[in-house]
Amino acid sequence: MPVFTPLPEPPASAGLPTSASPAASSREAFASLGTDSPHSSKAQSGQGNQVDDLTGLIGSQRPQGPQGLQSGQSAHDSQGGSASQGGFSYDSGHDSDPDLDLDHGLARLDPLTVRPRMSSRVLCVAFALVFAAFAAGVWWLGVHTMSGQNYDDAVYTGLRGSIADWFGPLTTMFTNSSLVIGLSVAIIVVAVAVTALRRRWWLLGQMAVVGLLFWAVHYLKDVLPRPFIVNTASSKLNSAPSGHTLLAAAAGVLLLIAVGRAWRALAALLASVYAVLVGLSVIVGQWHRPTDVIMAILLIGAVTLLVLAFTRASGMDAPGKRASSPSIQIVASVMITAGVLGCLYAGYIIWQLAPGLPLSEQWTHSGAIASAIVLIAAASALVFGLVLAMRQLTASPLSKLGLVGAPPEPPIALQQKAK
C-alpha cells in the first residue's frame, strides 16, 4: 500500500500548468491550499511561492497536504519507495524520529548546536592523558622508590597528630566509612535526578560511563604490585588508589557535569572541598597513604575528561540558553592557577627533603606532612577546576574558546538580518 499518494491533478481554473511533472504539480498544488498548512500564511503576491525559513529543517515538521505528501518531496511510484529532501532519505513504512531530524537539521545550519568544537574535544583527551600520566608517575615514585615509601610512611604515621584542633573534627568525621559511602551515593542520586529532570539523556549515558570507569579503576589496587623496599609502619600490601577518595571525587564530578550553567562553579568548589576532606580523612584513619589519595583524584579527573570528549546532542546546554558565565571563568581560573602553583610548591618542598628521605630522617617528617596536605588540595583544585572549564567548553560552545561570547542566534534571525 503506498505511503505517499500523489495529489490529484488540479482543475484548469486553478491556473496550474498541466504539463508540469507530478512532483512540481504536487508542490504547486500544496502551495495553493492555504488552510491546510501551518506555513501557508506567507504572502505570495508578486514574489512567487515563498518557503518558510525553517521549511525542510525538520523532517517530521514539514507541511503536509491532504494526502500526506510532504512539501519538497516527490512520490516515486504508486508502489511505495522513499522520498528525499535536502540529502535526507525517508523510507516508506517508517516514521521519522523528530529528535534525530532536529539534530540533523540544526547540524546542517550550525554544527555547534549538536556537538562541541573539535578543539574542545581534543583538549579533553589531551588533559585526560596528562592526568593519567601524572597518576602513574605519582604511583611509581611512591611505590617503587625508597624515598617514596619513606615519604608515604612519614605522612601516614604523623598526619593525625599534625592536624589543627579546629580542623580535626572535619577529618575525623569522614573516617566513618558508612558516612562517606552514604553521602557520596546521595550526591550521585541527586546528580542523576537533576540530569533526568533536565532531560539530558546523552549526559545520563555519559554519567553511567564515568561510573563504570570508576568501578574499573577501583580494582587497580588488586592488580598493581607493591615491592618491599623498606620496612614501613603501613601495610605491606598495595592500597593504591584509595577507593573512598575515588568514590567521593566521582560523586563530585558527576554533580558538576549534571547541573546547569548557573550552578557549575559552586558545584566544583564544593566537590573539591569534599574530595580533600575525604582524602585527608583516609590518611588520618590510617586506611591509605598520600600517594593513594593523589592518584585517586587524578584518575577520576582523567576518566571524566575522557568521557566529556564525547559530549553531544542532549548532553549539551540548549542552544537558546547558552551564555558566557563570569562565575565559571573566575572560579575555574582561580582553581587551576591555585592547583598548578600548589603542585609546584609541594614539589619544591619534597625536593628540599630529598637528601633525608632515603634514610627517613626525623627532620623530614614535618615537611613531608605539609607538602602532602598542599599536594592533595592542589591536585583536587586542579582536577575540578579543569573539569569545570572543559564542561563549559563542551556543553556551551560560544566563541572559539567556548567560555565567552554571545550565544548562537536562531536561524530565523539570521535570515531576517540577511534581508
C-alpha positions in Angstrom: 0.0 0.0 0.0 1.7 3.3 -1.0 2.6 5.7 1.8 2.7 8.8 -0.4 -0.3 9.2 -2.6 0.1 11.8 -5.4 -2.2 14.7 -5.2 -5.0 14.7 -7.9 -4.5 16.9 -10.9 -5.9 20.4 -10.1 -8.6 21.8 -12.3 -7.6 24.1 -15.1 -9.3 27.0 -13.4 -6.7 26.9 -10.6 -4.1 28.3 -13.0 -1.7 25.4 -12.6 0.3 24.2 -15.6 -0.9 20.7 -16.7 2.4 19.9 -18.4 4.5 20.1 -15.3 5.9 17.0 -13.7 3.9 15.2 -11.0 6.3 16.4 -8.3 6.1 20.0 -9.4 2.3 19.8 -9.7 2.1 18.5 -6.2 4.3 21.2 -4.8 2.3 24.0 -6.5 -1.0 22.4 -5.6 0.1 22.3 -2.0 1.1 26.0 -2.1 -2.4 26.9 -3.2 -4.0 25.1 -0.2 -3.7 28.0 2.2 -5.7 26.4 5.1 -4.1 23.0 5.0 -0.5 24.0 6.1 0.9 25.8 9.1 3.2 27.6 6.7 0.6 28.8 4.2 0.1 32.3 5.7 3.1 33.5 3.8 2.1 36.2 1.3 2.6 35.1 -2.3 1.6 38.2 -4.3 4.3 39.4 -6.7 7.0 37.2 -5.2 6.1 33.7 -6.2 5.9 30.9 -3.7 8.0 31.7 -0.6 9.2 29.0 1.6 9.3 29.3 5.4 12.8 29.9 6.8 12.8 26.6 8.6 10.9 24.6 6.0 13.0 21.5 5.3 14.9 21.8 8.6 13.0 19.2 10.5 11.7 16.2 8.5 8.8 15.4 10.9 7.5 19.0 10.8 7.4 19.6 7.0 4.0 20.9 5.9 1.7 18.2 4.6 -1.1 18.2 2.0 -4.3 16.5 2.5 -3.0 13.2 1.2 0.1 13.1 3.4 2.6 14.2 0.8 5.2 16.5 2.4 6.4 19.7 0.8 9.6 19.3 -1.2 9.3 15.6 -1.5 8.3 13.5 -4.6 6.3 10.4 -5.0 8.4 7.9 -7.0 5.7 5.5 -7.8 2.4 4.1 -6.6 4.2 1.0 -5.0 5.9 3.0 -2.3 9.6 3.7 -2.0 11.4 6.6 -0.4 11.2 10.4 -0.6 14.2 12.6 -0.1 14.7 16.2 0.7 18.0 18.1 1.3 20.1 14.9 1.3 18.0 13.0 3.9 16.1 9.9 3.0 12.8 8.9 4.4 11.9 5.2 3.9 8.4 4.2 3.4 6.7 2.4 6.2 9.0 4.1 8.9 8.1 7.1 10.9 10.9 9.6 11.2 12.4 10.4 14.6 11.7 14.1 15.4 14.7 14.4 17.7 17.0 12.9 15.2 15.7 15.0 12.3 16.0 18.1 14.6 19.7 17.2 15.3 20.4 16.7 11.6 18.7 19.9 10.6 20.4 22.0 13.3 23.8 20.5 12.5 23.3 21.5 8.9 22.8 25.1 9.9 25.3 25.3 12.8 27.3 22.2 13.9 27.9 23.7 17.4 24.2 23.2 18.2 24.7 19.4 18.5 28.4 18.9 19.1 31.3 20.8 20.8 34.2 22.2 18.8 36.8 19.7 17.7 39.4 21.7 19.6 37.5 21.3 22.9 37.3 17.5 22.4 41.0 17.3 21.6 41.7 19.3 24.8 39.6 16.9 26.9 41.5 13.9 25.6 44.9 15.6 26.0 44.2 16.7 29.6 42.9 13.2 30.4 46.1 11.6 29.2 48.1 14.2 31.2 46.2 13.3 34.4 46.6 9.6 33.7 50.4 10.0 33.2 50.7 12.1 36.4 48.7 9.4 38.3 51.1 6.7 37.0 54.1 8.9 38.0 52.8 9.5 41.5 52.2 5.8 42.0 55.7 4.9 40.6 57.5 7.4 42.9 55.5 6.4 46.0 55.8 2.6 45.5 58.9 1.8 43.5 61.4 4.1 45.2 62.9 4.1 48.8 62.3 7.8 49.2 58.7 7.5 48.1 57.9 4.7 50.6 59.6 6.6 53.4 57.7 9.8 52.4 54.4 7.9 52.5 55.2 6.4 55.8 56.1 9.7 57.4 52.7 11.2 56.4 50.9 8.0 57.2 52.1 8.0 60.8 52.3 11.7 61.5 49.3 13.4 59.9 46.9 12.6 62.8 49.0 14.5 65.3 49.7 17.4 63.0 46.0 18.3 62.2 45.0 21.6 63.9 42.4 21.3 66.7 39.8 23.3 64.8 40.3 21.2 61.6 40.4 17.8 63.3 36.6 17.2 63.6 36.2 17.7 59.8 38.7 14.9 59.1 37.7 12.5 61.8 34.1 12.8 60.8 34.9 11.2 57.4 36.9 8.4 58.9 33.4 6.8 59.2 33.3 4.6 56.1 29.5 4.4 56.1 29.2 8.2 56.2 31.5 8.6 53.2 29.7 5.9 51.2 26.2 7.1 52.1 26.9 10.8 51.4 28.7 10.0 48.1 25.8 7.8 46.9 23.3 10.5 47.9 25.2 13.1 45.8 25.2 10.7 42.8 21.4 10.1 43.2 20.9 13.9 43.2 23.1 14.2 40.1 21.2 11.5 38.2 17.8 13.1 39.2 18.9 16.6 38.1 20.1 15.1 34.7 16.8 13.3 34.2 14.7 16.4 35.1 16.7 18.4 32.6 16.0 15.7 30.0 19.7 15.3 29.2 19.6 11.7 28.1 23.0 11.7 26.4 24.6 13.2 29.5 22.9 10.5 31.6 24.7 7.9 29.4 28.0 9.7 29.9 27.5 9.7 33.7 26.9 5.9 33.5 30.2 5.5 31.6 32.0 7.6 34.3 30.5 5.2 36.9 31.7 2.1 35.0 35.2 3.5 34.6 35.3 4.5 38.3 34.4 0.9 39.2 37.1 -0.4 36.9 39.8 1.9 38.2 38.9 0.9 41.8 40.2 -2.6 41.0 43.7 -1.4 40.2 44.6 -1.9 43.9 44.1 -5.7 43.3 46.4 -5.9 40.4 49.1 -3.3 40.9 52.3 -4.6 42.6 53.9 -3.1 45.7 57.6 -4.2 46.1 59.0 -4.4 49.6 61.9 -1.9 49.7 61.9 -0.6 53.3 60.2 -1.7 56.4 57.3 0.7 56.9 54.6 1.1 59.5 51.9 1.0 56.9 50.6 -2.2 55.3 52.9 -4.1 53.0 50.0 -4.7 50.6 49.1 -2.3 47.8 46.4 0.2 48.6 46.5 2.5 45.6 44.2 4.1 44.5 42.1 5.0 47.5 38.6 3.6 47.0 36.9 6.1 49.3 38.6 9.1 47.6 37.7 7.7 44.2 34.0 7.5 45.3 34.0 11.0 46.8 35.7 12.5 43.7 33.4 10.6 41.3 30.3 11.9 43.1 31.7 15.4 42.9 32.4 15.3 39.2 29.0 13.7 38.4 27.2 16.5 40.2 29.4 19.1 38.4 28.6 17.9 35.0 24.9 17.3 35.8 23.9 20.8 37.0 23.1 23.7 34.8 25.5 26.6 34.0 24.4 28.7 36.9 25.4 26.1 39.5 28.6 24.6 38.0 31.1 26.9 39.7 29.5 26.3 43.1 29.4 22.5 42.5 33.1 22.5 41.5 34.1 24.3 44.7 32.0 22.0 47.0 33.1 18.9 45.2 36.8 19.8 45.5 36.5 20.5 49.2 34.6 17.2 49.8 37.3 15.2 47.9 40.1 16.9 50.0 38.3 16.2 53.3 37.8 12.5 52.4 41.4 12.2 51.2 42.8 13.6 54.4 40.5 11.5 56.5 41.5 8.2 55.0 45.2 9.1 55.8 44.2 10.3 59.4 42.3 7.0 59.9 45.4 5.2 58.5 43.5 3.5 55.7 45.6 4.9 52.9 48.9 6.6 52.1 49.1 10.1 50.5 50.1 8.7 47.1 46.9 6.6 47.1 44.8 9.7 47.6 46.5 11.8 45.0 46.4 9.0 42.5 42.7 8.5 43.0 41.9 12.2 42.4 44.0 12.3 39.2 42.4 9.2 37.8 38.9 10.5 38.3 39.8 13.7 36.5 41.3 11.6 33.7 38.2 9.4 33.2 35.8 12.4 33.4 37.6 14.4 30.8 37.8 11.4 28.5 34.1 11.0 28.7 33.5 14.7 28.2 35.3 14.4 24.9 32.2 12.5 23.6 29.7 15.2 24.6 27.0 15.9 22.1 23.2 16.5 21.5 21.2 16.4 24.7 24.5 16.2 26.7 24.9 19.9 25.9 23.1 23.0 27.0 20.1 24.0 24.9 21.2 26.4 22.2 18.8 29.1 23.3 20.2 29.1 26.8 23.9 29.3 26.1 25.7 32.3 27.5 29.1 33.2 28.9 29.5 32.7 32.7 31.6 35.0 34.7 31.4 32.7 37.7 32.8 29.8 35.7 35.5 31.9 34.2 36.6 33.2 37.6 36.3 30.0 39.7 37.9 27.8 37.0 40.8 30.2 36.5 41.4 30.5 40.3 41.2 26.8 40.9 43.5 25.9 38.0 46.0 28.5 39.0 46.0 27.5 42.6 46.3 23.9 41.7 49.3 24.5 39.5 51.1 26.7 42.0 50.3 24.3 44.8 51.7 21.4 43.0 54.9 23.4 42.2 55.2 24.5 45.9 54.7 20.9 47.2 57.3 19.7 44.7 59.8 22.3 45.9 59.3 21.1 49.5 59.8 17.5 48.5 62.9 18.4 46.6 64.3 20.1 49.7 63.5 16.9 51.7 65.1 14.6 49.1 68.5 14.2 50.9 66.9 12.9 54.1 64.0 10.8 52.7 66.0 7.7 51.8 67.1 7.4 55.5 63.7 8.6 56.8 65.4 11.3 58.9 63.2 12.8 61.6 63.6 16.3 60.3 61.9 15.4 57.0 58.6 14.4 58.7 57.1 17.8 59.2 58.0 18.9 55.7 56.5 15.7 54.3 53.2 16.2 56.1 52.9 19.8 55.0 53.7 19.0 51.4 51.2 16.1 51.3 48.4 18.4 52.5 49.3 21.0 49.9 49.6 18.4 47.2 46.2 16.8 47.9 44.5 20.2 48.0 46.3 21.4 44.8 45.5 18.2 42.9 41.8 18.4 43.8 41.7 22.1 42.8 43.4 21.5 39.5 41.2 18.5 38.6 37.9 20.1 39.5 38.9 23.4 38.0 39.8 21.9 34.7 36.7 19.7 34.7 34.7 22.8 35.3 36.3 24.6 32.4 36.0 21.7 30.0 32.4 21.0 30.9 31.6 24.6 30.0 33.6 24.3 26.8 31.8 21.1 25.7 28.3 21.9 26.9 28.1 25.5 25.8 30.4 26.3 22.8 30.1 30.0 22.0 33.3 31.7 20.9 36.5 29.9 19.7 37.3 29.3 23.4 33.7 28.5 24.3 33.9 30.4 27.6 33.0 33.9 26.4 30.8 35.3 23.7 27.2 35.7 22.7 25.1 32.5 22.1 24.4 31.4 18.6 21.4 33.3 17.1 18.4 31.3 15.8 18.4 30.6 12.1 15.3 32.7 11.5 17.1 35.8 13.0 19.9 35.2 10.6 17.5 35.1 7.7 15.9 38.4 8.7 19.3 40.1 9.0 20.2 38.9 5.5 17.1 40.6 4.2 
